Each structure stands twice: as C-alpha cells, then as structure tokens.
Amino acid sequence: MRLAIVYWKCRRELGRQVSLLSLIVSYQQFYPTRRKLIYCSRTVPEIEKALAELKRLMAYRISCAETEEEKEKERNFTGLGLTSRKNLCIHPEVSKEKKGKYARKGRAEPGSVELCDWHENLGKLEAGNLVPPGIWTLADLLQHGRDKVTCPYFTVRRMLPFVDVIIYSFHYLLDPKVAEQVQKKCQKTPSSCSTKLTTSVGPLKLNISLDLLTLDLDNVCIESLSIDLTRPMLDSAARSVGKLSDKIEEVKTKDAAKLQDEYAKLVEGLQEDTSSAEDIGQFHDRPGYVDLIITTTIPGNIRKAEHFVAFLKRFVEYLKTRMRVLHVVAETPLSFLQHLKDITYIERRPLRFCAERLQSLIRTLELNRLDEYSALQKVASFATLVSTYEKGQAQSHSSYG
C-alpha cells in the first residue's frame, strides 16, 4: 500500500472547492471501504456554501449514474455540516440567548430543570437514521428540525459516525478544548474506515481531512492553547469556590452517599460517561489528554470533594497574588510550576486533572447554573493546560486588566 500526499494550488475563483470535492467523493465512492471526508472551513457562510456545492455535485452524479443500483448508491451518500449550538438551536426561548445554552442544563433535581423537547425527541429515533440519506445544508437541517421537532445540533453530533462527509470549522479539528468529543464521534464509524485523522489521500483505511485555509492554522493553534485570566475572573472563581464548598456541606447533610460514590469511582479511575457528557454539554475545556485520564487514577489529594475545593482555593489565591505585580512577567510552564510548588506546595500531577475533576464534581453536585462557574472552569482549564504541555508556551502576567 502506498501513501499519497496531494498538493493542490489554484486560485479561489477557479472552482478549487468543487474540484476537490468532486475528486475526493469519486475516490470515496470507488473504494468499497469508504473513508470519511472531514472538510474544514472557516465561517458559517463558507460551511453553508461548501454544503450547497456538495449537494449540487451529488445531484449531478445521480443524474449521470447509468443504472438504478448506481443511482441508489449515490443517493445513500450522506453529508452534514456542524457548527455551534447557538447557530443550530431552534428552541423558541434558548435560541434567543446571546450565549449558547445547552439542550440540557444539567442533572438537577427532578422538576427543577425543564428538558428540551427537541433534544428528548432524538432519543425516540433509531441511531443512524435521524435524517434521511443525502446532503443536508444547515438551512435544510434547521427546517427538518422544525418539521420533526428534533434538535439540529444533536442530530448532527449523533450522526457523525454514519456520515460520509462532515463539514465544519477547523476549530473542531485543532482546538483541543472542543475537538475531543467531535473526533471521538468521527472515529466511531460503523464501517472500517478510520482509526485516526490524516491529511493524506491514499488506499489506507483512514479519514480524509481537508483544509483549504492553511494560512489561518497558526493563529487557530495559538488561540486554542491560550487562556486569558483577569482579576475580575479570579475574583469570580474565588466566589465559585465558596459556593462549591457550601454546596458540598449541604450535600453531606442530605445525601452523603453521593459524595462517597464519587470518591469510590475516582479511586478506581475516572471513566467519563460520554453519553451524559454529550447531553449536559462540554462544561470543561479539557485540552486533549485522553490516554492520561484512562490509564491513570485521580491523585489522592484531590479525590475527596472538600480536599479538591481546598486545592482550588489555594491555586486561585496564588494566581491572584501573581497578578499583583507592577510589570509584565513572561515565563515558561516549567518555571511557573516550580514557583507554584515553592510557594503553595502544589504538585504538577494533580493540576493535570483539575478540569476533569471539576467536571466530575459539578455532575455529582448536580449544579444547573453552570454559567456561574465559568471563571472557575477557566482557571481549572489553565491548570490542566500549563501542567500538560511543557514546550511551546509562555505565561505572561501583569496587574493590567
């Protein structure tokens, strides 16, 4: 088997997009074990335009098919586009929010949170048949959701293992804070078409990843691995730590077994419930370290809820202290971690699990106002980020902002 790497250069107005789509779709249809085409674009209008071109292309291929069997094969070719919740939400109230809200706001106590009918209706349908085969533009998906009273966003998310083409922003491919859940779905294909992503086109059982906007990739990578923390954010995070502490004490008096069950699971090793994570929404921005989570148990000093909250409090107070400097300071992750250890005795290892441990605690406490903990979530993400990647980063902090 050979690995072919194709370089294609032509002007945008000369039909580069439709030419590449035609080439790759022909490749997919020719080989019996289809590979999934992951097509990266930049904006929602560009995603919609690519889907429209793909739709016209497939209509042309159907018209050119000579036999009914070939026509049926072309009709069964499925392509979808994915964008953020706020762009695909059709809930009459939630869609009016400026910020994206999740279809399910959290596992709260029965009756305290109204479930989304559009989201719940998807559970009544057969997986893989949430939409008929074919190419669906974002407008088509929204209209289908209104007609069938189903959520377009989660329709696409749950159809990822079954589609032949998925078109989305390259943030879903490069940003570790959002890519993991999407890529996990892309790899769970019913056919034997993928084990990992690749930018190559060849006779291997791999996905085809296509990005026509390589000039923007550096900026996306820098943005994806950057977290901005300000004094107001740290103050908000400190308040959130206090709320968590109060909630833990409340749960201890009402249902102490709940915290004990969580502790037992953490002792065995944290295994994330992906179905519930999908429904709740990705509360944490976890920078892609799946293997670490699967093969390593949570450190003992942050397993108990009250110990983890005390850990977070120390870390937040340390960050607030570092923000009081009168000049800009830039340092490497290793330098930052060493200074943190010298001052607070916080080791690197528990920091790596901060985002994951916070998510577990949020689920256990059944908190439904997740927006109130967004600043604390950023702090936990920063802790995980700075302790996971040693090279290619520098932390800078000052009293400004």
Secondary structure, 3 states (H helix, E strand, C coil): CCCCCCCCCCCHHHCHHHHHHHHHHHHHHHCCCCCCEEEEECCHHHHHHHHHHHHHHHHHHHHHCCCHHHHHHHHCCCEEEECCHHHHCCCCCHHHCCCCCCCCCCCCCCCCCCCCHHHHHHCCCCCCCCCCCCECCHHHHHHHHHHHCCCHHHHHHHHHHHCCEEEEECHHHHCHHHHHHHHHHHHCCCCCCCCCCCCCCCCCCCCEEEECCHHHHHHHHHHHCCCCCCHHHHHHHHHHHHHHHHHHHHHHHHHHHHHHHHHHHHHHCCCCCHHHHHHHCCCCCCCCCHHHHHHCCCCHHHCCHHHHHHHHHHHHHHHHHHCCCCCCEEECHHHHHHHHHHHHCCCHHHHHCHHHHHHHHHHHHCCCCHHHHHHHHHHHHHHHHHHHCCCCCCEEECCCC
